[in-house]
Amino acid sequence: MVRKKTATTRKKVSRAKSVESVSPSELLPTPPPSEDAVTLSVDIPRKISFRLKVALLQMEAKGEKATKRQFVEQALASALDEFDLEWGA
């Protein structure tokens, strides 16, 4: 036997948000208001580590001075910005 859809099941379906209609700000959590830095322990493959070192040396050759920590923070921020642009966040 096939059950008929009732009015309540149709309403539940129509009120449910699809993934496409949800804004990115609703999907991504907001960071805590703290100014403290969070330490992340990540194993970086040699290939990526080498690319970071080469990029840092290229920056230094152009006359831009940055500590390794600042450089990695900038690289992560620019990568996240590119991700946001690509995925429309």
MDAnalysis code that builds the backbone (N, CA, C; Angstrom):
import MDAnalysis as mda
import numpy as np

u = mda.Universe.empty(267, n_residues=89, atom_resindex=np.repeat(np.arange(89), 3), trajectory=True)
u.add_TopologyAttr("name", ["N", "CA", "C"] * 89)
u.add_TopologyAttr("resid", np.arange(1, 90))
u.add_TopologyAttr("resname", ["MET", "VAL", "ARG", "LYS", "LYS", "THR", "ALA", "THR", "THR", "ARG", "LYS", "LYS", "VAL", "SER", "ARG", "ALA", "LYS", "SER", "VAL", "GLU", "SER", "VAL", "SER", "PRO", "SER", "GLU", "LEU", "LEU", "PRO", "THR", "PRO", "PRO", "PRO", "SER", "GLU", "ASP", "ALA", "VAL", "THR", "LEU", "SER", "VAL", "ASP", "ILE", "PRO", "ARG", "LYS", "ILE", "SER", "PHE", "ARG", "LEU", "LYS", "VAL", "ALA", "LEU", "LEU", "GLN", "MET", "GLU", "ALA", "LYS", "GLY", "GLU", "LYS", "ALA", "THR", "LYS", "ARG", "GLN", "PHE", "VAL", "GLU", "GLN", "ALA", "LEU", "ALA", "SER", "ALA", "LEU", "ASP", "GLU", "PHE", "ASP", "LEU", "GLU", "TRP", "GLY", "ALA"])
u.atoms.positions = np.array([
    [0.826, -1.188, 0.000],
    [0.000, 0.000, 0.000],
    [0.871, 1.252, 0.000],
    [0.417, 2.251, -0.687],
    [1.135, 3.514, -0.768],
    [0.429, 4.530, 0.118],
    [1.206, 5.193, 0.961],
    [0.616, 6.207, 1.830],
    [0.519, 7.522, 1.091],
    [-0.561, 8.214, 1.299],
    [-0.738, 9.526, 0.689],
    [0.011, 10.565, 1.511],
    [0.503, 11.575, 0.817],
    [1.159, 12.665, 1.524],
    [0.089, 13.546, 2.143],
    [0.278, 13.860, 3.383],
    [-0.677, 14.728, 4.062],
    [-0.212, 16.171, 3.955],
    [-1.050, 17.069, 4.364],
    [-0.721, 18.492, 4.314],
    [0.468, 18.813, 5.209],
    [0.595, 18.123, 6.325],
    [1.705, 18.417, 7.242],
    [3.049, 18.001, 6.657],
    [3.105, 16.899, 5.936],
    [4.390, 16.501, 5.355],
    [4.790, 17.448, 4.241],
    [3.840, 17.943, 3.494],
    [4.169, 18.903, 2.440],
    [4.685, 20.204, 3.041],
    [4.126, 20.643, 4.151],
    [4.582, 21.875, 4.786],
    [6.003, 21.715, 5.307],
    [6.307, 20.572, 5.877],
    [7.655, 20.352, 6.388],
    [8.675, 20.406, 5.262],
    [8.341, 19.838, 4.157],
    [9.254, 19.831, 3.020],
    [9.439, 21.239, 2.483],
    [8.368, 21.999, 2.404],
    [8.461, 23.332, 1.830],
    [9.203, 24.291, 2.755],
    [9.176, 24.056, 4.074],
    [9.861, 24.941, 5.008],
    [11.337, 24.606, 5.156],
    [11.732, 23.444, 4.774],
    [13.127, 23.032, 4.927],
    [14.001, 23.828, 3.975],
    [15.159, 24.281, 4.485],
    [16.093, 25.039, 3.658],
    [16.949, 24.071, 2.860],
    [17.104, 24.380, 1.605],
    [18.029, 23.574, 0.816],
    [19.434, 24.116, 1.043],
    [20.425, 23.352, 0.703],
    [21.808, 23.767, 0.903],
    [22.124, 24.991, 0.057],
    [21.523, 25.095, -1.111],
    [21.797, 26.214, -2.000],
    [21.231, 27.521, -1.461],
    [20.117, 27.474, -0.722],
    [19.491, 28.699, -0.259],
    [20.094, 29.223, 1.041],
    [20.966, 28.474, 1.679],
    [21.577, 28.901, 2.929],
    [22.785, 29.767, 2.610],
    [22.875, 30.928, 3.265],
    [24.009, 31.807, 3.012],
    [25.262, 31.232, 3.665],
    [26.438, 31.554, 3.113],
    [27.687, 31.026, 3.672],
    [27.905, 31.443, 5.121],
    [27.395, 32.624, 5.505],
    [27.588, 33.064, 6.884],
    [26.837, 32.171, 7.865],
    [25.764, 31.532, 7.413],
    [25.045, 30.610, 8.281],
    [25.783, 29.281, 8.403],
    [26.548, 28.921, 7.390],
    [27.269, 27.654, 7.409],
    [28.574, 27.746, 8.185],
    [29.253, 28.894, 8.101],
    [30.549, 29.044, 8.739],
    [30.387, 29.615, 10.138],
    [31.033, 29.034, 11.118],
    [30.952, 29.593, 12.464],
    [31.758, 30.883, 12.553],
    [31.349, 31.773, 13.418],
    [32.095, 33.012, 13.615],
    [33.189, 32.759, 14.643],
    [34.329, 33.406, 14.464],
    [35.423, 33.193, 15.410],
    [35.100, 33.827, 16.760],
    [35.738, 33.373, 17.809],
    [35.507, 33.976, 19.118],
    [36.045, 35.404, 19.142],
    [35.501, 36.258, 19.993],
    [35.922, 37.661, 20.012],
    [37.306, 37.879, 20.600],
    [37.972, 36.855, 21.014],
    [39.284, 36.956, 21.645],
    [40.341, 37.393, 20.640],
    [41.314, 38.143, 21.113],
    [42.432, 38.581, 20.274],
    [43.614, 37.615, 20.374],
    [43.515, 36.615, 21.231],
    [44.612, 35.672, 21.433],
    [44.815, 34.814, 20.193],
    [46.070, 34.538, 19.918],
    [46.390, 33.677, 18.783],
    [46.132, 32.223, 19.155],
    [45.681, 31.476, 18.190],
    [45.438, 30.054, 18.393],
    [46.577, 29.294, 17.735],
    [47.172, 28.377, 18.458],
    [48.274, 27.596, 17.923],
    [47.729, 26.349, 17.248],
    [48.095, 26.190, 15.981],
    [47.705, 25.006, 15.232],
    [48.945, 24.166, 14.986],
    [48.852, 22.914, 15.266],
    [49.957, 22.006, 15.010],
    [49.603, 21.188, 13.775],
    [50.297, 21.477, 12.681],
    [49.979, 20.839, 11.411],
    [51.262, 20.284, 10.803],
    [51.193, 19.068, 10.321],
    [52.316, 18.495, 9.586],
    [52.208, 18.942, 8.136],
    [53.234, 19.661, 7.675],
    [53.236, 20.167, 6.307],
    [54.144, 19.268, 5.476],
    [53.644, 18.768, 4.352],
    [54.491, 17.934, 3.492],
    [55.717, 18.709, 2.999],
    [56.777, 17.993, 2.714],
    [58.022, 18.628, 2.268],
    [57.831, 19.483, 1.024],
    [57.013, 19.009, 0.111],
    [56.803, 19.737, -1.139],
    [56.210, 21.121, -0.868],
    [55.220, 21.184, 0.017],
    [54.596, 22.469, 0.338],
    [55.552, 23.327, 1.152],
    [56.279, 22.715, 2.074],
    [57.252, 23.447, 2.875],
    [58.311, 24.081, 1.979],
    [58.769, 23.339, 0.982],
    [59.759, 23.863, 0.047],
    [59.192, 25.036, -0.743],
    [57.944, 24.914, -1.190],
    [57.310, 26.006, -1.942],
    [57.181, 27.260, -1.081],
    [56.850, 27.084, 0.206],
    [56.762, 28.228, 1.115],
    [58.125, 28.891, 1.292],
    [59.179, 28.081, 1.426],
    [60.523, 28.632, 1.580],
    [60.947, 29.405, 0.337],
    [60.659, 28.863, -0.832],
    [61.011, 29.542, -2.085],
    [60.252, 30.863, -2.202],
    [58.971, 30.848, -1.879],
    [58.175, 32.075, -1.949],
    [58.694, 33.118, -0.964],
    [59.085, 32.692, 0.229],
    [59.637, 33.619, 1.217],
    [60.948, 34.213, 0.721],
    [61.800, 33.387, 0.123],
    [63.061, 33.886, -0.428],
    [62.815, 34.863, -1.577],
    [61.814, 34.602, -2.409],
    [61.483, 35.521, -3.500],
    [61.005, 36.859, -2.958],
    [60.199, 36.824, -1.894],
    [59.749, 38.071, -1.277],
    [60.932, 38.856, -0.732],
    [61.850, 38.153, -0.059],
    [63.015, 38.823, 0.499],
    [63.902, 39.386, -0.601],
    [63.995, 38.709, -1.735],
    [64.793, 39.192, -2.860],
    [64.197, 40.474, -3.441],
    [62.874, 40.612, -3.370],
    [62.210, 41.827, -3.862],
    [62.307, 42.975, -2.859],
    [62.839, 42.697, -1.677],
    [62.999, 43.735, -0.670],
    [61.919, 43.745, 0.394],
    [60.981, 42.838, 0.317],
    [59.920, 42.759, 1.324],
    [60.409, 41.888, 2.476],
    [60.380, 42.443, 3.664],
    [60.827, 41.699, 4.836],
    [59.616, 41.224, 5.626],
    [59.632, 39.967, 5.990],
    [58.574, 39.395, 6.823],
    [59.151, 38.206, 7.575],
    [58.687, 38.021, 8.785],
    [59.119, 36.841, 9.522],
    [58.416, 35.626, 8.930],
    [58.946, 34.456, 9.223],
    [58.323, 33.231, 8.700],
    [56.885, 33.110, 9.181],
    [56.661, 33.471, 10.440],
    [55.311, 33.376, 11.002],
    [54.350, 34.306, 10.252],
    [54.767, 35.564, 10.031],
    [53.926, 36.514, 9.299],
    [53.682, 36.037, 7.876],
    [54.719, 35.496, 7.263],
    [54.585, 35.024, 5.891],
    [53.579, 33.885, 5.794],
    [53.654, 32.938, 6.721],
    [52.717, 31.808, 6.705],
    [51.300, 32.301, 6.970],
    [51.140, 33.257, 7.894],
    [49.815, 33.825, 8.161],
    [49.258, 34.494, 6.909],
    [50.096, 35.253, 6.203],
    [49.660, 35.915, 4.969],
    [49.301, 34.895, 3.901],
    [50.093, 33.836, 3.792],
    [49.820, 32.798, 2.792],
    [48.496, 32.106, 3.084],
    [48.245, 31.799, 4.350],
    [46.973, 31.173, 4.718],
    [45.805, 32.115, 4.454],
    [45.962, 33.390, 4.801],
    [44.882, 34.357, 4.590],
    [44.581, 34.517, 3.105],
    [45.618, 34.595, 2.268],
    [45.368, 34.753, 0.831],
    [44.760, 33.488, 0.234],
    [45.172, 32.322, 0.723],
    [44.576, 31.071, 0.237],
    [43.102, 30.991, 0.618],
    [42.770, 31.417, 1.828],
    [41.365, 31.419, 2.251],
    [40.552, 32.442, 1.468],
    [41.160, 33.599, 1.152],
    [40.466, 34.595, 0.328],
    [40.168, 34.041, -1.060],
    [41.138, 33.347, -1.651],
    [40.910, 32.732, -2.962],
    [39.815, 31.678, -2.891],
    [39.810, 30.912, -1.814],
    [38.770, 29.900, -1.618],
    [37.399, 30.560, -1.541],
    [37.298, 31.659, -0.791],
    [36.026, 32.373, -0.680],
    [35.566, 32.899, -2.030],
    [36.497, 33.446, -2.808],
    [36.136, 33.966, -4.129],
    [35.686, 32.851, -5.061],
    [36.376, 31.728, -5.003],
    [36.053, 30.611, -5.889],
    [34.706, 29.986, -5.553],
    [34.416, 29.864, -4.282],
    [33.190, 29.188, -3.860],
    [32.063, 30.156, -3.527],
    [32.269, 31.452, -3.773],
    [31.191, 32.424, -3.633],
    [30.755, 32.691, -2.214],
    [31.683, 32.639, -1.294],
    [31.313, 32.888, 0.108],
    [31.267, 34.355, 0.406],
])
